[in-house]
Amino acid sequence: MGSFSIWHWLIVLLIVVMVFGTKKLKNMGSDLGGAVKGFKDGMKDGGQSAADEPAAPAPGHVANAQAADKARHTIDVEARQKS
């Protein structure tokens, strides 16, 4: 009662194919495979780039990084008066 037989799984597979169609299932499978491959590549690249970076940035780079950080967090708002 706890496990399904092969016939149960074949019926479920047949219903899924009838509902979604083979073309859509193929597209979903290739999209899922591409996403997994991209994730693996990203994880591999992330580990390598962290090892390649220098331990301490040069003093001139710190000032540039702080200025860029302030510019990134600045909100440009145009004030208007209500009439």
TIRO-2110 file (N, C-alpha, C; in Angstrom, 1 decimal):
// TIRO-2110
0.8, -1.2, 0.0, N, 1, A
0.0, 0.0, 0.0, CA, 1, A
0.9, 1.3, 0.0, C, 1, A
2.1, 1.2, 0.5, N, 2, A
3.0, 2.3, 0.6, CA, 2, A
3.7, 2.7, -0.7, C, 2, A
4.0, 1.7, -1.5, N, 3, A
4.7, 2.0, -2.8, CA, 3, A
3.8, 1.8, -4.0, C, 3, A
4.1, 2.5, -5.0, N, 4, A
3.4, 2.3, -6.3, CA, 4, A
4.0, 1.3, -7.2, C, 4, A
3.2, 0.6, -7.9, N, 5, A
3.8, -0.3, -8.9, CA, 5, A
4.1, 0.4, -10.2, C, 5, A
4.7, -0.3, -11.1, N, 6, A
5.2, 0.3, -12.4, CA, 6, A
4.0, 0.8, -13.1, C, 6, A
2.8, 0.1, -13.0, N, 7, A
1.6, 0.5, -13.7, CA, 7, A
1.1, 1.9, -13.2, C, 7, A
1.2, 2.1, -12.0, N, 8, A
0.8, 3.4, -11.4, CA, 8, A
1.7, 4.5, -12.0, C, 8, A
3.0, 4.3, -12.1, N, 9, A
3.9, 5.3, -12.6, CA, 9, A
3.7, 5.5, -14.1, C, 9, A
3.4, 4.5, -14.9, N, 10, A
3.1, 4.6, -16.3, CA, 10, A
1.9, 5.4, -16.5, C, 10, A
0.8, 5.2, -15.7, N, 11, A
-0.4, 6.0, -15.9, CA, 11, A
-0.2, 7.5, -15.6, C, 11, A
0.6, 7.7, -14.5, N, 12, A
0.9, 9.1, -14.1, CA, 12, A
1.7, 9.8, -15.3, C, 12, A
2.7, 9.0, -15.8, N, 13, A
3.5, 9.6, -16.9, CA, 13, A
2.6, 9.9, -18.1, C, 13, A
1.7, 9.0, -18.5, N, 14, A
0.8, 9.2, -19.6, CA, 14, A
-0.1, 10.4, -19.4, C, 14, A
-0.6, 10.6, -18.2, N, 15, A
-1.4, 11.8, -17.9, CA, 15, A
-0.6, 13.1, -18.0, C, 15, A
0.6, 13.1, -17.5, N, 16, A
1.5, 14.2, -17.6, CA, 16, A
1.8, 14.6, -19.0, C, 16, A
2.1, 13.6, -19.9, N, 17, A
2.4, 13.8, -21.3, CA, 17, A
1.1, 14.3, -22.0, C, 17, A
0.0, 13.8, -21.6, N, 18, A
-1.3, 14.3, -22.3, CA, 18, A
-1.6, 15.7, -21.9, C, 18, A
-1.3, 16.1, -20.6, N, 19, A
-1.6, 17.5, -20.2, CA, 19, A
-0.6, 18.5, -20.7, C, 19, A
0.7, 18.2, -20.7, N, 20, A
1.7, 19.2, -21.1, CA, 20, A
2.1, 19.0, -22.5, C, 20, A
2.1, 17.9, -23.0, N, 21, A
2.6, 17.6, -24.4, CA, 21, A
4.1, 17.4, -24.4, C, 21, A
4.6, 16.7, -25.4, N, 22, A
6.0, 16.3, -25.4, CA, 22, A
6.9, 17.5, -25.7, C, 22, A
6.4, 18.4, -26.5, N, 23, A
7.3, 19.6, -26.9, CA, 23, A
7.5, 20.5, -25.6, C, 23, A
6.5, 20.7, -24.9, N, 24, A
6.6, 21.5, -23.7, CA, 24, A
7.5, 20.8, -22.6, C, 24, A
7.3, 19.5, -22.5, N, 25, A
8.2, 18.8, -21.5, CA, 25, A
9.6, 18.8, -22.0, C, 25, A
9.9, 18.7, -23.3, N, 26, A
11.2, 18.7, -23.8, CA, 26, A
11.8, 20.1, -23.5, C, 26, A
11.1, 21.2, -23.7, N, 27, A
11.6, 22.5, -23.4, CA, 27, A
11.8, 22.7, -21.9, C, 27, A
11.0, 22.2, -21.1, N, 28, A
11.2, 22.3, -19.7, CA, 28, A
12.4, 21.6, -19.2, C, 28, A
12.6, 20.4, -19.8, N, 29, A
13.8, 19.6, -19.5, CA, 29, A
15.1, 20.3, -19.9, C, 29, A
15.1, 20.9, -21.1, N, 30, A
16.3, 21.6, -21.6, CA, 30, A
16.6, 22.9, -20.8, C, 30, A
15.5, 23.6, -20.4, N, 31, A
15.6, 24.8, -19.6, CA, 31, A
16.2, 24.4, -18.2, C, 31, A
15.7, 23.3, -17.6, N, 32, A
16.2, 22.9, -16.3, CA, 32, A
17.7, 22.4, -16.4, C, 32, A
18.0, 21.7, -17.5, N, 33, A
19.4, 21.3, -17.6, CA, 33, A
20.3, 22.5, -17.8, C, 33, A
19.9, 23.5, -18.6, N, 34, A
20.7, 24.7, -18.8, CA, 34, A
20.9, 25.5, -17.5, C, 34, A
19.8, 25.5, -16.6, N, 35, A
19.9, 26.2, -15.4, CA, 35, A
20.9, 25.5, -14.4, C, 35, A
20.8, 24.2, -14.4, N, 36, A
21.7, 23.4, -13.5, CA, 36, A
23.2, 23.6, -14.0, C, 36, A
23.4, 23.6, -15.3, N, 37, A
24.7, 23.8, -15.9, CA, 37, A
25.3, 25.2, -15.6, C, 37, A
24.4, 26.2, -15.7, N, 38, A
24.8, 27.6, -15.4, CA, 38, A
25.1, 27.8, -13.9, C, 38, A
24.3, 27.1, -13.0, N, 39, A
24.6, 27.1, -11.6, CA, 39, A
25.9, 26.5, -11.3, C, 39, A
26.2, 25.4, -11.9, N, 40, A
27.5, 24.7, -11.6, CA, 40, A
28.7, 25.6, -12.1, C, 40, A
28.5, 26.2, -13.3, N, 41, A
29.6, 27.0, -13.8, CA, 41, A
29.8, 28.3, -12.9, C, 41, A
28.7, 28.8, -12.4, N, 42, A
28.8, 30.0, -11.5, CA, 42, A
29.4, 29.6, -10.2, C, 42, A
29.1, 28.4, -9.7, N, 43, A
29.8, 28.0, -8.5, CA, 43, A
31.3, 27.8, -8.7, C, 43, A
31.6, 27.2, -9.8, N, 44, A
33.0, 27.0, -10.1, CA, 44, A
33.8, 28.3, -10.3, C, 44, A
33.2, 29.3, -11.0, N, 45, A
33.8, 30.6, -11.3, CA, 45, A
33.9, 31.4, -10.0, C, 45, A
32.9, 31.3, -9.1, N, 46, A
32.9, 32.0, -7.8, CA, 46, A
34.0, 31.6, -6.9, C, 46, A
34.3, 30.3, -6.9, N, 47, A
35.4, 29.8, -6.1, CA, 47, A
36.7, 30.2, -6.6, C, 47, A
36.9, 30.3, -7.9, N, 48, A
38.2, 30.7, -8.5, CA, 48, A
38.4, 32.2, -8.4, C, 48, A
37.4, 33.0, -8.5, N, 49, A
37.6, 34.4, -8.5, CA, 49, A
37.9, 34.9, -7.1, C, 49, A
37.4, 34.2, -6.1, N, 50, A
37.7, 34.6, -4.7, CA, 50, A
39.2, 34.3, -4.3, C, 50, A
39.7, 33.3, -4.9, N, 51, A
41.1, 32.9, -4.7, CA, 51, A
42.1, 33.8, -5.5, C, 51, A
41.6, 34.3, -6.6, N, 52, A
42.5, 35.2, -7.4, CA, 52, A
42.6, 36.6, -6.9, C, 52, A
41.6, 37.1, -6.1, N, 53, A
41.6, 38.5, -5.7, CA, 53, A
42.8, 38.7, -4.6, C, 53, A
43.4, 39.9, -4.6, N, 54, A
44.4, 40.2, -3.6, CA, 54, A
43.8, 40.3, -2.2, C, 54, A
44.6, 40.1, -1.2, N, 55, A
44.1, 40.1, 0.2, CA, 55, A
43.8, 41.5, 0.6, C, 55, A
44.6, 42.5, 0.3, N, 56, A
44.4, 43.9, 0.8, CA, 56, A
44.5, 44.8, -0.4, C, 56, A
43.4, 45.6, -0.6, N, 57, A
43.5, 46.6, -1.8, CA, 57, A
44.5, 47.7, -1.5, C, 57, A
44.9, 48.3, -2.6, N, 58, A
45.9, 49.4, -2.5, CA, 58, A
45.1, 50.6, -1.9, C, 58, A
45.8, 51.6, -1.2, N, 59, A
45.2, 52.7, -0.6, CA, 59, A
44.4, 53.6, -1.5, C, 59, A
44.8, 53.8, -2.8, N, 60, A
44.1, 54.6, -3.7, CA, 60, A
42.8, 53.9, -4.1, C, 60, A
42.8, 52.6, -4.1, N, 61, A
41.6, 51.9, -4.5, CA, 61, A
40.5, 52.0, -3.5, C, 61, A
40.9, 52.1, -2.2, N, 62, A
40.0, 52.2, -1.1, CA, 62, A
39.1, 53.5, -1.2, C, 62, A
39.8, 54.6, -1.6, N, 63, A
39.1, 55.9, -1.7, CA, 63, A
38.1, 55.8, -2.9, C, 63, A
38.6, 55.2, -4.0, N, 64, A
37.7, 55.1, -5.1, CA, 64, A
36.5, 54.2, -4.8, C, 64, A
36.7, 53.1, -4.1, N, 65, A
35.6, 52.2, -3.7, CA, 65, A
34.6, 52.9, -2.8, C, 65, A
35.2, 53.7, -1.9, N, 66, A
34.2, 54.5, -1.0, CA, 66, A
33.4, 55.5, -1.7, C, 66, A
34.0, 56.2, -2.7, N, 67, A
33.3, 57.1, -3.5, CA, 67, A
32.2, 56.4, -4.4, C, 67, A
32.6, 55.3, -4.9, N, 68, A
31.6, 54.5, -5.7, CA, 68, A
30.5, 54.0, -4.9, C, 68, A
30.8, 53.6, -3.6, N, 69, A
29.8, 53.1, -2.7, CA, 69, A
28.8, 54.2, -2.4, C, 69, A
29.3, 55.4, -2.1, N, 70, A
28.4, 56.6, -1.8, CA, 70, A
27.6, 56.9, -3.0, C, 70, A
28.1, 56.9, -4.2, N, 71, A
27.4, 57.2, -5.4, CA, 71, A
26.3, 56.2, -5.7, C, 71, A
26.6, 54.9, -5.3, N, 72, A
25.6, 53.9, -5.5, CA, 72, A
24.4, 54.0, -4.6, C, 72, A
24.6, 54.5, -3.4, N, 73, A
23.6, 54.6, -2.4, CA, 73, A
22.9, 56.0, -2.4, C, 73, A
23.3, 56.9, -3.3, N, 74, A
22.7, 58.2, -3.4, CA, 74, A
21.4, 58.1, -4.1, C, 74, A
20.4, 58.7, -3.6, N, 75, A
19.1, 58.7, -4.3, CA, 75, A
18.8, 60.1, -4.9, C, 75, A
18.6, 60.1, -6.2, N, 76, A
18.3, 61.3, -6.9, CA, 76, A
16.8, 61.5, -7.0, C, 76, A
16.4, 62.6, -6.3, N, 77, A
15.0, 62.8, -6.2, CA, 77, A
14.7, 64.3, -6.6, C, 77, A
13.7, 64.5, -7.4, N, 78, A
13.3, 65.8, -7.8, CA, 78, A
12.1, 66.2, -7.0, C, 78, A
12.3, 67.3, -6.2, N, 79, A
11.2, 67.8, -5.4, CA, 79, A
10.3, 68.7, -6.2, C, 79, A
9.0, 68.6, -6.0, N, 80, A
8.0, 69.4, -6.6, CA, 80, A
7.0, 69.9, -5.6, C, 80, A
6.6, 71.2, -5.8, N, 81, A
5.6, 71.8, -4.9, CA, 81, A
4.2, 71.4, -5.3, C, 81, A
3.4, 71.2, -4.4, N, 82, A
1.9, 70.9, -4.7, CA, 82, A
1.2, 72.2, -4.9, C, 82, A
0.4, 72.2, -5.9, N, 83, A
-0.3, 73.5, -6.2, CA, 83, A
-1.7, 73.5, -5.6, C, 83, A
END
